[in-house]
């Protein structure tokens, strides 16, 4: 019997080499655009492009070979390792029945199948490697698959000609190329149907198909040797609803096909299925779970948990977790490629902010759903802590709506600079045709808005919560009343003082950050 985690790990064995290949191809496209972006005369580019495109095609072939050239022997070793685990677990059933078992290496039928399946998987991976490219959204909204070498040619031609003609600047072009690549990811196409899948998904499916064939042969040989026609299907958390109905129970060989869908794409051991099945001997074997235990576990899995304005079952929560991981992988690639391209600092900062926002949402969601975080799925790209970087652009004068991605990410001093700048602009935003009281009300409301937004931008939200307690934002009427009581003012004087001090900030706080001036908020 193979555990779901073991099956999943085996299916993902090609994830890292494929992601390395994906990044290598994308980096090379960006590098070539960056190098040739300085060529301003189209004649120069037309002369040079033949050399560039010839080089790129050779380098693509080499990169694919370096990352995906797995021999039949290497694939056979991969399958053999996991079969050995399943083989060892089944030994206990043989011992229970007092039967001797043929060692895996001496099982001629299984070894023949192992050799055939390894060759089959090797061939499928070669097919994948020969049809790699990117699927880019067209003006009509449809996705068009373009092989990697052709994508090189189109991206370089469009980029250099666009820059040379003056139609687009370098930063606009490089952002578009990077977005096209990271939104698509490296893909492989089935030319018979025109359908394209991410390369890692296609490779996983290929490995899983071979593994399913081998485990089916092993399980059915075992059942024959043990004289049983019954099998127990494994149970795992987060199973899709259609599989949850039959997981964990005992079935005859025929029922595995008719009830569990064994042999179909969507059934037992089909696409992305992490279930296994193994011989069960009535009267001797004991079920892993009773029907009552299965009902209780499945009910727990299906109990909806609210997050935000939506409820999620365990399966739905896992699906959303996978989507967030996919989004983070693409965002990390985008940050790295923008940095490699020497893109505008503001675009890099915005990309980092989007990634950090998704990462924080992933943490919150996983915790709320009781799911373990699987950061290794995201960080296998070897890019390290790519979301970290010092801001070089002065955000002081930016409107809050323009830097919403910085929410919860700005340092105290940057927040203070931002708040001071916007506070000082309050007089230019007040309608001077209104009465003094109306102007004072407007000034107070603007300052309260900026104070709230500044606190939203603070990286240290624990300190922000403390501020909300010790220095709450108060309304215009409360502020006027406070001035009347504390300074013994008339309402008219308190209103005028509110208008006068609206642009002032506390000297003690400004001094802490080396920003003090002679205007002190009262």
Rosetta blueprint (number, residue, H / E / L):
1 X L
2 X L
3 X L
4 X H
5 X H
6 X H
7 X H
8 X H
9 X H
10 X H
11 X H
12 X L
13 X L
14 X L
15 X H
16 X H
17 X H
18 X H
19 X H
20 X H
21 X H
22 X H
23 X H
24 X H
25 X H
26 X H
27 X H
28 X H
29 X H
30 X H
31 X H
32 X H
33 X H
34 X H
35 X H
36 X H
37 X L
38 X L
39 X L
40 X L
41 X L
42 X H
43 X H
44 X H
45 X H
46 X H
47 X H
48 X H
49 X H
50 X H
51 X H
52 X H
53 X H
54 X H
55 X H
56 X H
57 X H
58 X H
59 X H
60 X H
61 X H
62 X H
63 X H
64 X H
65 X H
66 X H
67 X H
68 X H
69 X L
70 X L
71 X L
72 X H
73 X H
74 X H
75 X H
76 X H
77 X H
78 X H
79 X H
80 X H
81 X H
82 X H
83 X H
84 X H
85 X H
86 X H
87 X H
88 X H
89 X H
90 X H
91 X H
92 X H
93 X H
94 X H
95 X H
96 X H
97 X H
98 X L
99 X L
100 X L
101 X L
102 X L
103 X L
104 X H
105 X H
106 X H
107 X L
108 X H
109 X H
110 X H
111 X H
112 X H
113 X H
114 X H
115 X H
116 X H
117 X H
118 X H
119 X H
120 X H
121 X H
122 X H
123 X H
124 X H
125 X H
126 X H
127 X H
128 X H
129 X H
130 X L
131 X L
132 X E
133 X E
134 X E
135 X E
136 X E
137 X E
138 X L
139 X L
140 X L
141 X L
142 X L
143 X E
144 X E
145 X E
146 X E
147 X E
148 X H
149 X H
150 X H
151 X H
152 X H
153 X H
154 X H
155 X H
156 X H
157 X H
158 X H
159 X H
160 X H
161 X H
162 X H
163 X H
164 X H
165 X H
166 X L
167 X L
168 X L
169 X L
170 X H
171 X H
172 X H
173 X H
174 X H
175 X H
176 X H
177 X H
178 X H
179 X H
180 X H
181 X H
182 X H
183 X H
184 X H
185 X L
186 X L
187 X E
188 X E
189 X E
190 X E
191 X L
192 X L
193 X L
194 X L
195 X E
196 X E
197 X E
198 X E
199 X H
200 X H
201 X H
202 X H
203 X H
204 X H
205 X H
206 X H
207 X H
208 X H
209 X H
210 X H
211 X H
212 X H
213 X H
214 X H
215 X H
216 X H
217 X H
218 X H
219 X H
220 X H
221 X H
222 X H
223 X H
224 X H
225 X H
226 X H
227 X L
228 X L
229 X L
230 X E
231 X E
232 X E
233 X E
234 X L
235 X L
236 X L
237 X L
238 X L
239 X L
240 X L
241 X H
242 X H
243 X H
244 X H
245 X L
246 X L
247 X L
248 X L
249 X L
250 X E
251 X E
252 X E
253 X H
254 X H
255 X H
256 X H
257 X H
258 X H
259 X L
260 X L
261 X L
262 X L
263 X L
264 X L
265 X L
266 X L
267 X L
268 X L
269 X L
270 X L
271 X L
272 X L
273 X L
274 X L
275 X L
276 X L
277 X E
278 X E
279 X E
280 X E
281 X L
282 X L
283 X L
284 X L
285 X L
286 X L
287 X L
288 X L
289 X L
290 X L
291 X H
292 X H
293 X H
294 X H
295 X H
296 X H
297 X H
298 X H
299 X H
300 X H
301 X H
302 X H
303 X L
304 X L
305 X E
306 X E
307 X E
308 X L
309 X L
310 X E
311 X E
312 X E
313 X L
314 X H
315 X H
316 X H
317 X H
318 X H
319 X H
320 X H
321 X H
322 X H
323 X H
324 X H
325 X H
326 X H
327 X H
328 X H
329 X H
330 X H
331 X H
332 X H
333 X H
334 X H
335 X H
336 X H
337 X H
338 X H
339 X H
340 X H
341 X H
342 X L
343 X L
344 X L
345 X H
346 X H
347 X H
348 X H
349 X H
350 X H
351 X H
352 X H
353 X H
354 X H
355 X H
356 X H
357 X H
358 X H
359 X H
360 X H
361 X H
362 X H
363 X H
364 X H
365 X H
366 X H
367 X H
368 X H
369 X H
370 X L
371 X L
372 X L
373 X L
374 X L
375 X L
376 X H
377 X H
378 X H
379 X H
380 X L
381 X L
382 X L
383 X L
384 X L
385 X L
386 X L
387 X L
388 X L
389 X L
390 X L
391 X L
392 X L
393 X L
394 X L
395 X L
396 X L
397 X L
398 X L
399 X L
400 X H
401 X H
402 X H
403 X H
404 X H
405 X H
406 X H
407 X L
408 X L
409 X L
410 X E
411 X L
412 X H
413 X H
414 X H
415 X H
416 X H
417 X H
418 X H
419 X H
420 X H
421 X H
422 X H
423 X H
424 X H
425 X L
426 X H
427 X H
428 X H
429 X H
430 X L
431 X L
432 X L
433 X L
434 X L
435 X L
436 X H
437 X H
438 X H
439 X H
440 X H
441 X H
442 X H
443 X H
444 X H
445 X H
446 X H
447 X H
448 X H
449 X H
450 X H
451 X H
452 X H
453 X H
454 X H
455 X H
456 X H
457 X H
458 X E
459 X L
460 X L
461 X H
462 X H
463 X H
464 X H
465 X H
466 X H
467 X H
468 X H
469 X H
470 X H
471 X L
472 X L
473 X L
474 X L
475 X L
476 X H
477 X H
478 X H
479 X H
480 X H
481 X H
482 X H
483 X H
484 X H
485 X H
486 X H
487 X L
488 X L
489 X L
490 X L
491 X H
492 X H
493 X H
494 X H
495 X H
496 X H
497 X H
498 X H
499 X H
500 X H
501 X H
502 X L
503 X L
504 X L
505 X E
506 X L
507 X H
508 X H
509 X H
510 X H
511 X H
512 X H
513 X L
514 X L
515 X L
516 X L
517 X L
518 X L
519 X L
520 X E
521 X L
522 X L
